[in-house]
Amino acid sequence: MRWGLAGASEIAATSIIQGIRAQAGSRVVAVHSRSAQRGADYARRHGIEHSYDSLAGLLDHPGIDAVYVSTTNDRHAAEAIAALRAGKHVLCEKPLALELADAEAMVATAAAAGVVLATNHGRRNDPAVRAARDLISAGTLGTPLAAHTSAAFLLPEQLRTWRLSGAAGGGAALDLLVHDADTLRFVLADEIVSVQAATPSRGEEDGDRSEEVIAGTLSMARGPVASFLCSFATPHGGSNLDVFGESAALRASRAPGRPSTLVLRTTAGEEPVLLPDAPPIGVATIAAFEAALRGHGRPTADGEDGVASLAVALAARESARTGVRVPLPAAQGTGRPASS
Ligand code: NDP
């Protein structure tokens, strides 16, 4: 498989290039950056043969099969659609787009072109998240009634750039809540049907600044409720998923640079769940994507999963703005079970 990178990004450098190179016969052949200089430096640093300062140049490069889109969020939809129209399979970063219609257009374009579109909700390949899903589906918790997710930390100074810009598609909802919404859909094998959210008022909003903190509640189609906290502004928040069932509860936790953990709580007490050795998330995500192209299984999260998580983030923002609970398209019966 020959890959092109749309975006000379940090996430490609720290996760996806390794993921591609871990697959037998796969390689990264070219990168696109708007800046010829940055693209050339990036290509040199990461051992990539070609760099282009136009997306068209990357897409015209002979023999590219798949494109990984990891530019800033505002660029995902247009770049992914261009790649899909050029007949490339696309793994796109989250959020797929800034507007639902654009994300839906991406899914439709992939279907029309007969190529695969996947969303990088790689957290599904976190062994703690997978084990949580397995325990829940095996009935270990009894009926799941409630859940809580938190993705709350202090965004380091060097990352306080486009991630907080409305125009670039930054903010806690589009950056963080999309992941947690997807993880809930995946772990509970259920759809989110409505959202109510709020943001703290700190009196420092300006025109282009996105929310740094958003919290709220979600209702799931089969009954459970969930609360969430997504924050770029609270250094002591942590990254946890709690699921509470009739007979037991579990907590999956992540911390930078450390393996994830999963703890099961029953009347007998707390018990750590032994997690299998697993490849790095980027390696597992690329393996699943490439297998899907060969007709084996599905990508870790497909385009429709990306549409669903984006819908939740946009609904949360709307709810925070208007103060009312926002129903999601799934509530009108257009949802589908979360893919595995
Ligand atoms: P980066 O800030 O590293 O890169 C994003 C874009 O910004 C690049 O494509 C590049 O575009 C431009 N850029 C990079 N460096 C510079 C620079 N020094 N000066 C000016 N522009 C620069 O972003 P991330 O890697 O953090 O995130 C990229 C995407 O991946 C986002 O959509 C994000 O939401 C997603 N992401 C997903 C994660 C996941 O778990 N799935 C985790 C982290 C991020 P160009 O060179 O064309 O100007």
Boltz pocket constraint, residues with backbone or C-beta under 6 A from the ligand:
constraints:
  - pocket:
      binder: B
      contacts: [[A, 6], [A, 7], [A, 8], [A, 9], [A, 10], [A, 11], [A, 12], [A, 32], [A, 33], [A, 34], [A, 35], [A, 38], [A, 39], [A, 69], [A, 70], [A, 71], [A, 72], [A, 73], [A, 93], [A, 94], [A, 95], [A, 120], [A, 121], [A, 122], [A, 174], [A, 175]]
      max_distance: 6.0
